[in-house]
Amino acid sequence: MIKAHMSVTALRQLIEIGALRWRSSYRPAPLLTATPARALIDEQITIKGHFLPPHSPVTVCAKMHSEDGDLWEAFSHYNTNENGVVNLSRDHSVGGSYLGCEPMGLFWGLQPAPGERDGLRLRKKNVETPYIVHVSLLDGHVSPSESFKDGGQSTERAALTVERWYMAPGVRRIEIRQNGIVGTLFIPFGPGPFPAMLDMWGMGGGLVEYRSALFASRGFVSFSLAYIGHKELPGPLNRLNVGDAYFKSAFCLIQDHPQVCGDRIGVIGLSFGVFLALRLASQTGINPTCVICVNGPMGSYNKLADADGRSEAFDGDQKHWTYDEQGYVSFREISSPANILPENNAKVEDVDCPILYIAGEDDLSCASTDNANKIEEALRSVGREHLFSRLSYPGAGHLIEPPYTPNARASLWSIKPKKLITLWGGHPLTHAAAQEDAWKKMLEYMESHLRG
């Protein structure tokens, strides 16, 4: 007969052995985390993988669809540490869409997936909805196309979705159609009054809202103004059919708003919007607090049809268009100061407020550095060079936009009368670094001059 009892010491040993065996055979399922999972476009997100085999190769992949339905993706290769953890804010990528420690590389590294249309550029149209990004963790060092080529997700170990927003909760979006003015006003949460920005883009036309939405998310009223290529403006679409009075009215509309500090209004322009911002700032009775110029000309190459600033067709004279070996067009030489008639320049010497010029040194759409020099010279000629500041970024292209967003080195410009892809410039890593630094310093500049 077997004895039905044993010593306390022996029983304790058996329990401890069992516990060790249980602990050694148990491993939680792989986990992927994003902090925060819902963020503004300009906020960093920390992505970590947990409970993975130690010292093992993994791939972190990001996929999202644009509002037009096109698939964008980025991926990067990492090796887990001794604890089976990978941290994109700390660890170095060893392959994929980018190399090195790039905490937001999965987002600025997004590119159209293989097989998508040529000439795509990622731009948010509806700022009241987020980009929804699917982030997944895969075994080994692979590419997304290899992993998902059979339509399955057999190697996906963990996944999550991240929301990236241009509009913070509480920001109000108001469409403006008043006295012929076409634009969208964004007002931060709270009673105000707030400092404000008048926001103008380039000759691509239409109404671009996402920068203004983000300005409002950072506490500035912002008015995104359409001035060309919009169905509610006078035609034809390839001409500037509004003049100085239009831009003055837009400035005064902001100035008179009850939630705006009327003496704390800045103007920002990108590309041709730079010429318009400088021209507006030089007008009598318009006194912006500061002007921010992003890769744009001091003047207009196209002949101004009248003294009010209206222009002839922008695609009429093509003698300064240049093409690369792929047939992509560069508009850089059009904006060279040497090719712009003196009477078509903004009267920068009459501008009496601080000017910040942001230049991408690989800009293939505008002679940005030359124009920055020309603006500085004009101010120096009247003893106002102290008003001029410059940020210059090697390897950055024309489209210096809010951070952690992908750059398009080239994108579709027009379909008719023929398909035309234009060159913007910029190399992925250096352009991403420029966008991050320029946005930070732009907000600091606005804080200093508009709120300080």
C-alpha positions in Angstrom: 0.0 0.0 0.0 1.4 3.4 -1.0 1.8 5.8 1.8 -0.7 8.6 1.6 1.5 11.2 3.2 4.7 13.0 2.4 6.8 15.6 4.2 5.9 19.3 3.9 9.4 19.9 2.4 8.9 17.4 -0.4 5.4 18.8 -1.2 6.8 22.4 -1.4 9.5 21.2 -3.8 7.0 19.6 -6.1 4.9 22.8 -6.1 8.0 24.9 -6.9 9.1 22.6 -9.7 5.6 22.7 -11.2 5.5 26.4 -11.1 8.8 26.7 -12.8 7.7 24.3 -15.6 4.5 26.3 -16.0 6.3 29.6 -16.2 8.9 28.3 -18.6 6.2 27.0 -21.0 4.0 30.1 -21.0 4.5 33.0 -23.3 2.0 35.7 -23.9 0.9 36.3 -27.5 2.8 38.9 -29.4 1.5 42.4 -28.8 1.8 45.6 -30.8 1.1 49.0 -29.1 0.9 52.6 -30.3 1.0 55.5 -27.9 -1.0 57.5 -28.6 -3.2 55.6 -31.0 -5.2 58.7 -31.8 -3.0 61.8 -32.5 -2.6 64.9 -34.5 -0.4 64.7 -37.7 2.4 66.6 -36.1 2.6 64.4 -32.9 5.0 61.5 -32.6 3.6 58.1 -32.0 5.6 55.4 -30.1 5.2 52.0 -31.6 6.4 48.9 -29.7 6.3 45.2 -30.2 6.2 42.9 -27.1 6.5 39.2 -26.2 8.5 38.3 -29.3 11.3 35.8 -29.5 14.6 37.4 -28.3 17.1 38.5 -30.9 14.8 37.7 -33.8 14.1 39.4 -37.1 10.7 41.1 -37.5 9.1 43.5 -40.0 6.8 46.4 -39.0 4.5 47.4 -41.7 2.1 50.4 -42.2 -0.7 50.4 -44.8 -3.5 52.9 -45.5 -5.8 54.0 -48.2 -6.0 57.5 -49.4 -9.4 59.2 -49.9 -9.1 58.3 -53.5 -8.8 54.6 -52.6 -5.1 54.2 -53.5 -3.0 52.0 -51.2 0.0 53.4 -49.5 2.5 51.4 -47.6 5.8 51.5 -45.7 7.8 48.8 -43.9 11.0 48.4 -42.0 13.1 45.6 -40.6 14.1 45.3 -37.0 15.7 42.8 -34.6 14.2 42.3 -31.2 16.3 42.7 -28.1 17.1 40.1 -25.4 13.7 40.6 -23.9 11.8 40.1 -27.1 10.9 43.8 -27.5 11.2 46.2 -30.5 10.8 49.9 -29.9 10.6 52.1 -33.0 11.4 55.2 -30.9 14.7 53.7 -29.8 15.8 50.9 -32.2 17.4 51.1 -35.6 15.9 49.9 -38.8 18.2 47.7 -40.7 16.2 47.6 -44.0 13.0 48.5 -45.7 11.6 52.0 -46.4 14.2 53.7 -44.2 17.3 53.0 -42.2 18.4 54.0 -38.7 16.4 55.3 -35.7 13.4 57.0 -37.2 10.5 56.9 -34.8 8.0 58.2 -37.4 9.5 56.6 -40.4 6.5 54.3 -41.0 4.4 57.4 -41.6 6.7 59.8 -43.6 8.0 56.7 -45.5 4.6 55.8 -46.9 4.7 55.4 -50.7 2.1 54.1 -53.3 2.1 50.3 -53.2 3.3 48.4 -56.3 0.8 48.5 -59.0 -0.9 51.8 -57.9 -1.3 54.8 -60.3 1.6 56.9 -61.4 2.1 60.4 -60.1 0.3 60.1 -56.8 0.6 62.7 -54.0 -0.9 62.2 -50.6 -3.1 65.2 -49.6 -6.0 65.3 -47.1 -9.2 66.5 -48.6 -11.6 66.0 -45.7 -9.9 67.3 -42.6 -12.9 66.3 -40.5 -11.9 62.6 -40.8 -8.5 61.0 -39.9 -6.1 58.9 -41.9 -6.5 55.4 -40.6 -3.2 53.5 -40.7 -3.1 49.7 -40.2 0.2 48.8 -38.5 1.2 45.1 -38.4 4.1 43.0 -37.1 5.5 40.2 -39.3 7.9 37.4 -38.8 11.3 37.8 -40.4 12.7 40.5 -42.7 10.2 40.6 -45.5 8.4 43.1 -47.7 4.6 43.6 -47.5 4.1 42.4 -51.1 5.9 39.1 -50.2 4.0 38.6 -47.0 0.5 39.3 -48.5 1.0 38.1 -52.1 -1.4 35.1 -51.5 -4.0 37.3 -50.0 -3.5 35.9 -46.5 -1.9 37.1 -43.3 -0.2 34.0 -42.2 2.9 35.7 -40.8 1.1 38.7 -39.2 1.9 38.3 -35.5 0.1 41.4 -34.2 -1.7 44.4 -35.6 -3.4 47.7 -34.6 -4.9 50.8 -36.2 -3.7 54.4 -35.7 -5.8 57.5 -36.3 -3.9 60.6 -37.5 -5.8 63.9 -37.5 -5.4 67.4 -38.8 -8.3 68.8 -36.7 -8.2 68.6 -32.9 -11.4 68.1 -30.9 -13.3 71.3 -30.6 -11.8 73.0 -33.6 -14.5 74.6 -35.8 -14.5 74.5 -39.6 -16.5 77.3 -41.3 -17.0 77.6 -45.0 -16.7 81.2 -46.2 -18.5 82.4 -49.3 -18.8 86.1 -48.6 -18.5 89.1 -51.0 -16.9 86.9 -53.6 -14.3 85.4 -51.2 -13.9 81.6 -51.2 -12.2 79.9 -48.3 -12.5 78.0 -45.1 -12.0 79.4 -41.6 -10.7 77.3 -38.8 -11.2 78.5 -35.2 -9.5 76.8 -32.2 -11.5 75.5 -29.2 -12.3 78.2 -26.7 -13.6 81.7 -26.5 -10.6 83.5 -27.9 -9.6 86.0 -29.1 -6.8 84.2 -30.9 -4.0 85.3 -33.2 -4.6 84.4 -36.8 -3.0 83.3 -40.1 -4.1 83.9 -43.7 -3.0 80.7 -45.5 -2.3 80.6 -49.3 -1.0 77.7 -51.4 0.3 77.5 -54.9 -0.7 77.3 -58.5 -2.1 73.8 -58.1 -5.3 75.7 -57.2 -8.4 74.7 -55.4 -8.9 75.0 -51.7 -6.3 73.3 -49.5 -7.4 73.1 -45.9 -5.1 70.7 -43.9 -2.4 73.2 -42.9 -5.0 75.6 -41.6 -6.8 72.9 -39.7 -3.5 72.0 -38.0 -2.8 75.7 -37.2 -6.1 75.9 -35.5 -5.3 72.7 -33.6 -2.3 74.6 -32.3 -4.3 77.6 -31.2 -4.3 80.0 -34.2 -7.4 81.0 -36.2 -6.5 80.2 -39.8 -8.2 81.1 -43.0 -7.4 78.9 -46.0 -8.0 81.0 -49.1 -8.8 79.8 -52.6 -7.6 82.2 -55.4 -7.3 80.1 -58.6 -8.6 76.8 -60.0 -11.8 76.8 -58.0 -15.2 76.4 -59.5 -16.7 79.2 -57.3 -14.1 81.7 -58.6 -14.2 83.6 -61.9 -12.7 81.5 -64.7 -10.8 80.4 -66.7 -9.2 78.0 -64.2 -5.6 78.5 -65.5 -5.5 82.3 -64.8 -5.4 84.4 -61.7 -8.7 86.2 -62.1 -8.8 87.9 -58.7 -6.7 90.9 -57.8 -5.3 92.9 -54.8 -8.8 93.8 -53.6 -9.7 90.1 -53.2 -6.7 89.4 -50.9 -7.2 92.6 -49.0 -10.8 91.7 -48.3 -9.7 88.2 -47.1 -7.3 89.8 -44.7 -9.9 92.3 -43.4 -12.4 89.4 -43.0 -10.0 87.8 -40.6 -9.2 91.1 -38.9 -12.8 91.9 -38.2 -13.7 88.5 -36.8 -14.8 88.7 -33.1 -12.6 85.8 -32.1 -9.4 87.2 -33.7 -6.8 89.6 -32.2 -7.0 92.1 -35.1 -3.4 93.3 -34.6 -1.9 89.8 -34.5 -2.4 88.4 -38.0 0.3 86.6 -40.0 0.3 85.6 -43.7 1.8 82.3 -45.0 2.3 81.3 -48.6 3.8 78.3 -50.3 5.1 78.4 -53.9 3.2 81.1 -55.8 1.4 81.9 -52.6 4.7 83.5 -51.5 4.5 86.2 -54.2 0.9 86.8 -53.2 1.8 87.0 -49.4 4.6 89.5 -50.1 2.4 91.5 -52.5 -0.3 91.7 -49.9 2.1 92.7 -47.1 3.4 95.5 -49.2 -0.1 97.1 -49.8 -1.0 100.3 -48.0 -3.4 99.8 -45.1 -2.5 96.1 -44.7 -0.2 95.5 -41.8 0.4 91.9 -41.1 2.4 91.0 -38.0 4.7 88.6 -39.9 5.0 86.8 -43.2 6.1 83.2 -43.7 7.3 82.1 -47.1 7.8 78.5 -48.1 9.7 77.9 -51.4 8.2 80.6 -53.5 9.0 83.4 -55.8 9.3 87.1 -55.1 7.5 87.9 -58.4 5.4 86.5 -61.1 6.9 85.3 -64.4 3.6 85.5 -66.2 2.6 88.9 -67.3 0.3 90.7 -65.0 -2.8 91.6 -66.9 -3.5 94.7 -64.9 -2.2 96.8 -62.0 -4.4 94.9 -59.6 -2.3 91.7 -60.0 -4.5 89.6 -62.3 -2.4 87.4 -64.7 -2.4 85.9 -68.1 -2.7 82.1 -68.5 0.0 80.3 -66.5 0.6 77.6 -69.1 0.9 80.0 -72.1 4.7 80.6 -72.2 6.6 77.4 -71.8 10.1 78.5 -72.8 11.5 78.0 -69.3 10.0 74.6 -68.8 12.6 71.9 -68.6 12.2 68.1 -68.7 14.2 65.2 -67.2 14.9 61.9 -68.9 11.5 60.5 -67.9 9.7 63.4 -69.4 8.8 65.0 -66.1 8.6 68.8 -66.1 10.4 71.2 -63.8 9.1 74.8 -63.4 12.2 75.9 -61.5 13.6 78.3 -64.1 10.2 80.1 -64.4 10.7 81.5 -61.0 14.4 82.5 -61.3 14.7 86.2 -60.5 16.6 86.6 -63.7 13.5 85.6 -65.7 11.0 87.8 -63.8 10.4 91.4 -65.0 11.1 94.0 -62.3 7.6 95.4 -62.5 6.2 91.9 -61.8 8.0 91.7 -58.4 6.3 92.3 -55.1 7.5 95.6 -53.6 9.3 93.8 -50.7 11.1 97.1 -49.8 7.7 98.3 -48.6 7.1 95.4 -46.3 7.5 96.5 -42.7 7.1 93.2 -40.7 9.3 90.2 -40.0 9.7 87.7 -42.9 10.6 84.1 -42.4 11.8 82.3 -45.6 11.9 78.5 -45.6 14.0 77.1 -48.5 14.5 73.5 -49.7 17.9 73.3 -51.4 16.7 70.4 -53.7 13.6 72.4 -54.8 12.9 71.4 -58.4 9.8 73.6 -58.8 11.1 77.0 -57.7 14.4 78.7 -57.5 13.9 79.1 -53.8 17.4 80.0 -52.7 17.8 82.6 -55.4 14.4 84.2 -54.4 15.4 84.2 -50.8 18.5 86.0 -51.7 16.6 88.5 -53.8 14.1 89.2 -50.9 17.0 89.8 -48.5 18.7 92.1 -50.9 15.5 94.2 -51.4 15.1 94.6 -47.6 18.8 95.4 -47.2 18.5 98.2 -49.8 16.1 100.1 -47.5 17.9 99.2 -44.2 15.4 96.5 -43.2 17.5 93.3 -43.5 17.0 92.8 -39.7 13.4 91.8 -40.6 14.5 88.8 -42.6 15.1 85.2 -41.3 15.9 82.1 -43.3 15.7 78.4 -42.8 17.5 76.4 -45.5 17.4 72.6 -45.8 19.8 70.5 -47.9 18.1 67.6 -49.6 14.6 69.1 -49.0 12.3 69.7 -52.0 9.5 72.1 -52.8 6.7 70.7 -50.7 7.8 71.4 -47.2 4.5 70.5 -45.4 3.5 69.5 -41.9 5.8 66.8 -40.4 5.5 63.0 -40.5 3.8 63.1 -43.9 5.3 61.5 -47.1 7.0 63.7 -49.7 6.2 63.3 -53.4 9.4 63.9 -55.4 7.2 64.1 -58.5 3.4 64.0 -59.0 0.7 64.4 -61.5 0.2 68.1 -62.5 -2.4 67.8 -65.3 -4.2 65.4 -67.5 -5.4 67.7 -70.3 -4.4 68.6 -72.9 -1.8 65.9 -72.1 -0.7 64.0 -69.0 2.0 66.0 -67.2 4.0 65.0 -64.2 5.9 67.7 -62.4 9.1 67.5 -60.3 9.1 68.8 -56.8 12.4 67.5 -55.5 13.4 66.2 -52.0 15.0 63.0 -50.8 13.0 61.0 -48.3 15.2 61.2 -45.2 16.4 64.7 -45.5 13.0 66.0 -46.6 11.4 64.4 -43.6 13.9 65.9 -41.3 13.3 69.3 -42.9 9.6 69.1 -42.4 9.9 68.2 -38.8 12.4 71.0 -38.0 10.6 73.6 -40.2 7.2 73.0 -38.6 8.6 73.2 -35.1 10.4 76.5 -35.9 7.5 77.9 -37.8 5.2 77.4 -34.8 7.8 78.9 -32.5 8.1 81.9 -34.9 4.3 82.3 -34.9 4.2 82.1 -31.1 7.0 84.7 -30.8 5.5 87.2 -33.2 1.7 86.6 -32.9 1.4 85.7 -29.3 4.6 86.8 -27.6 
